[in-house]
Amino acid sequence: MTVRIGAAEVDRVEEQQFPVPLSLLTDETEFIDRRIGLLPAGFLDRSSATFQFFNQSWLIRAGGLTVLVDPCNGNGRERRVPYFDHQTLPWLRRLHAAGAVPESVDVVFCTHLHNDHCGWNTTWAGDRWVPTFPRARYLLAEPEYRRWDPASGHPHPNTHNESVFDECVQPVVEAGLVELITPPHRISPGLSIEAAPGHTEGHALLRLESEGERAYFTGDAFHHPAQVTRPDLHLPGCDDPALAAASRRALVARLHGERAYLFPAHFAAPHYGLIGRDGDEYVFVPAPARGPASPVS
């Protein structure tokens, strides 16, 4: 279903979903009962103590541009995480169902370069990886690019991300399609890229504004609504957990103040929402079926 933010249109392109133990974030029973237990079912399965982790891209049509945010993991990859290893998923068919084909995408933006956010940058062409979106500008934050470029000499503590640069980034560079940017960066009058570091060194987000309405496509700044209330919570794999928490705190306050939509990369249904207040705590408010952002106390 298409969501409208002002005159812009946003569609979700799902790759897959799988369960993740909630204990990786928190095992505080009182907090779970008070804040997580009241959310839609995908955010907590009490019988298994897990939540559903979605891999999804966001397709934005705004100001004459078709922009793809975070093209998931991709097929045929050799990955250490079983859910990402040697997949054969119909993501490209779902992109088409959302109204786009690879040749119609103008901009690809990866919030960061973990495997599940840049995999469909490329596809296998029989003997090599080639760009999936041949007409697109691939926008990458330069600090993030340098963090993963093997030529930079930067260490790679995230072992699950080995070979991702060579398979998903380098072929696009060699094709001349990559534009390294330094946030803040303006794509168009209503679209801009801003820094949101911590989860990775150069993690960034996309901000959309249209006809007075706003939305933030935040990648892995948030993995679960629990982090809206408790920004200190994080899943394994952060480059800098303290910096990630600081980025979350700033984003939560900003989105609440702007009454802006939050579009994360991994939230369960309804997959996006608003930031509200309950007493002295910020809370995630799942979105209604459709419509512009509405006031939240």
C-alpha positions in Angstrom: 0.0 0.0 0.0 1.3 3.4 -0.9 1.7 6.0 1.9 1.5 9.7 1.0 3.7 12.2 2.6 2.4 15.5 1.2 2.7 15.0 -2.6 5.3 12.3 -2.2 4.5 8.6 -2.4 6.2 5.9 -0.4 6.0 2.1 -1.0 7.6 -0.8 1.0 9.5 -3.6 -0.8 9.9 -6.5 1.5 12.7 -9.1 1.1 12.1 -11.4 4.1 11.4 -11.6 7.8 12.7 -13.8 10.6 12.5 -14.0 14.4 15.1 -12.4 16.7 15.3 -13.0 20.4 14.1 -10.0 22.3 16.7 -10.7 25.0 19.3 -9.3 22.5 17.7 -5.9 23.3 16.3 -6.3 26.8 15.0 -8.9 29.2 13.5 -6.3 31.7 10.0 -7.8 32.3 8.5 -4.5 33.6 9.6 -2.6 30.6 8.5 -5.3 28.2 5.1 -5.4 29.7 4.7 -1.7 29.9 6.1 -0.6 26.5 6.5 -3.6 24.2 3.6 -5.8 25.1 1.0 -3.2 24.0 2.5 -2.9 20.5 1.3 -4.9 17.4 2.1 -8.6 17.6 5.2 -8.5 15.3 7.1 -6.6 17.9 6.8 -9.3 20.6 5.8 -13.0 20.4 5.5 -13.9 24.1 5.5 -17.7 23.4 9.0 -17.6 21.9 10.2 -14.3 23.4 11.1 -13.1 19.9 10.2 -10.2 17.6 9.9 -10.2 13.8 12.9 -8.6 12.1 11.9 -7.4 8.6 14.3 -6.8 5.7 12.6 -4.1 3.7 13.5 -1.3 1.3 11.6 2.0 0.9 10.7 3.3 -2.6 10.0 7.0 -2.7 8.6 9.0 -5.5 9.1 12.7 -4.9 9.7 15.7 -7.1 10.0 13.7 -10.2 12.6 11.3 -8.8 12.3 7.6 -7.9 14.5 6.9 -4.9 15.3 3.5 -3.5 16.5 3.4 0.2 18.4 0.4 1.5 18.3 -2.4 -1.2 18.4 -5.3 1.3 20.7 -8.4 1.2 20.3 -9.8 -2.3 20.3 -13.3 -3.8 23.1 -15.7 -4.2 25.3 -14.3 -1.5 27.6 -16.3 0.7 27.0 -15.0 4.2 27.7 -16.3 7.6 24.2 -15.5 8.9 21.9 -18.3 7.7 19.0 -16.0 6.9 21.2 -14.1 4.4 23.1 -17.0 3.0 22.4 -18.2 -0.6 19.0 -16.7 -0.7 16.6 -16.9 -3.7 14.0 -14.3 -2.8 11.5 -12.5 -5.1 12.6 -9.0 -4.1 12.9 -7.8 -7.7 9.4 -9.0 -8.5 8.1 -7.1 -5.4 9.9 -4.0 -6.6 8.0 -4.3 -9.9 4.7 -4.8 -8.0 5.4 -1.6 -6.2 5.5 0.2 -9.6 9.3 0.3 -10.3 11.8 -1.6 -12.4 15.5 -1.3 -12.1 15.8 1.0 -15.1 13.3 3.4 -13.6 15.2 4.1 -10.3 17.0 7.5 -10.4 18.7 7.3 -7.0 19.9 4.5 -4.7 20.7 5.5 -1.2 22.3 3.1 1.3 22.0 4.3 4.9 25.1 2.2 5.6 27.0 -0.7 4.0 26.0 -3.7 6.1 25.1 -6.6 3.9 21.3 -6.3 4.4 21.3 -2.6 3.2 23.3 -2.7 0.0 22.9 -6.3 -1.4 20.7 -5.5 -4.4 23.1 -2.8 -5.5 24.4 -5.6 -7.7 23.2 -8.8 -9.3 25.0 -11.8 -10.6 25.5 -11.7 -14.4 26.9 -15.2 -14.9 30.6 -14.4 -14.3 30.5 -11.2 -12.2 28.5 -8.8 -10.1 27.0 -5.9 -12.1 24.9 -2.9 -11.0 21.2 -3.7 -10.7 20.1 -0.1 -11.3 22.0 1.0 -14.5 20.6 4.5 -14.7 20.8 5.4 -11.0 23.1 7.5 -9.0 24.3 5.5 -6.0 24.7 7.9 -3.1 27.1 6.8 -0.4 28.2 8.8 2.6 32.0 9.1 2.2 32.8 8.3 5.9 30.8 5.0 5.5 32.5 4.2 2.2 35.9 4.7 3.8 35.0 2.6 6.8 34.4 -0.5 4.6 36.8 0.1 1.7 39.6 -2.6 2.0 42.0 -0.1 0.6 41.5 2.2 3.6 43.1 -0.3 6.0 40.1 0.1 8.4 39.5 -3.0 10.6 36.4 -5.0 10.0 35.0 -6.2 13.3 31.7 -7.2 11.8 32.7 -10.6 10.4 29.3 -11.1 8.8 30.0 -8.2 6.5 33.2 -9.6 4.9 33.2 -9.4 1.1 30.2 -7.1 1.0 32.3 -4.1 -0.3 33.8 -6.2 -3.1 30.5 -7.6 -4.2 28.0 -4.8 -3.6 30.0 -1.6 -3.8 33.1 -2.0 -5.9 31.2 -3.1 -9.1 29.0 0.0 -8.9 32.1 2.2 -8.4 33.8 0.6 -11.4 30.6 1.4 -13.5 30.9 5.0 -12.6 27.6 5.2 -10.8 28.7 6.0 -7.3 28.6 9.5 -5.9 30.4 9.9 -2.6 28.6 12.6 -0.5 29.4 14.3 2.8 26.2 14.8 4.9 24.3 17.0 5.0 23.7 16.6 1.3 20.7 17.9 -0.6 19.3 15.6 -3.3 16.4 17.8 -4.3 14.3 20.5 -2.7 12.4 17.9 -0.6 15.0 15.2 -0.1 18.2 15.4 1.9 20.8 13.1 3.5 21.9 13.7 7.1 24.5 12.0 9.3 23.2 9.6 12.0 26.4 7.8 13.1 26.9 5.0 15.6 25.5 1.9 14.3 28.2 2.3 11.7 30.8 5.0 11.5 29.2 6.7 8.6 25.6 5.7 9.0 23.2 8.3 7.5 19.5 8.9 7.0 17.2 10.3 4.4 14.8 13.2 5.2 11.7 13.8 3.1 9.6 17.0 3.2 6.6 17.6 1.0 3.8 20.1 1.5 4.7 20.6 5.1 4.8 16.9 6.0 8.0 15.1 6.9 9.4 11.6 7.1 12.8 10.2 8.1 14.1 7.0 6.6 16.5 5.9 9.3 18.1 2.6 8.3 19.4 0.9 11.4 19.3 3.9 13.8 16.4 1.9 15.2 15.8 -1.8 15.0 12.8 -2.0 17.4 10.4 0.5 19.0 11.9 -0.3 22.4 14.8 1.9 21.3 12.5 4.9 21.0 11.8 4.8 24.7 15.2 3.4 25.7 17.8 4.7 23.2 20.6 3.0 25.2 19.3 -0.4 24.0 21.0 -1.9 20.9 21.5 -5.1 19.0 25.0 -6.6 18.5 27.0 -5.2 15.6 27.2 -1.5 16.4 30.5 0.2 15.6 29.9 2.7 18.5 26.9 1.9 20.8 27.2 5.1 22.8 27.2 7.2 19.6 24.3 5.2 18.2 22.3 5.9 21.4 23.1 9.6 21.1 21.9 9.6 17.5 18.7 7.9 18.6 18.0 10.4 21.4 18.5 13.3 19.0 16.3 11.7 16.4 13.5 10.8 18.7 13.3 14.4 20.0 13.5 15.8 16.5 10.8 13.6 15.0 8.5 14.3 17.9 9.0 18.0 17.5 8.4 17.9 13.8 5.5 15.4 14.0 7.4 13.4 11.4 7.0 9.8 10.3 9.7 7.3 11.2 10.4 4.8 8.4 13.0 2.3 9.8 14.5 -0.6 7.9 13.4 -3.5 10.1 10.2 -2.7 12.0 7.3 -5.2 11.9 3.9 -4.2 10.7 2.7 -1.6 10.2 6.4 -0.9 9.6 6.4 2.9 10.2 4.9 5.3 12.6 5.1 8.5 14.7 6.8 9.5 18.0 4.5 10.3 20.9 4.9 11.1 24.6 3.5 9.2 27.5 4.4 11.0 30.7 8.1 11.6 30.7 8.8 8.9 28.0 8.9 9.0 24.3 6.9 6.1 22.7 6.5 4.7 19.2 3.0 5.1 17.8 2.3 2.6 15.0 0.9 4.4 11.9 -2.7 4.2 10.9 -3.6 2.5 7.6 -2.7 5.6 5.6 -2.7 9.4 5.6 -0.5 12.3 6.7 1.2 12.5 10.0 -1.3 13.7 12.7 -0.6 15.5 16.0 0.6 13.2 18.8 0.9 14.4 22.3 
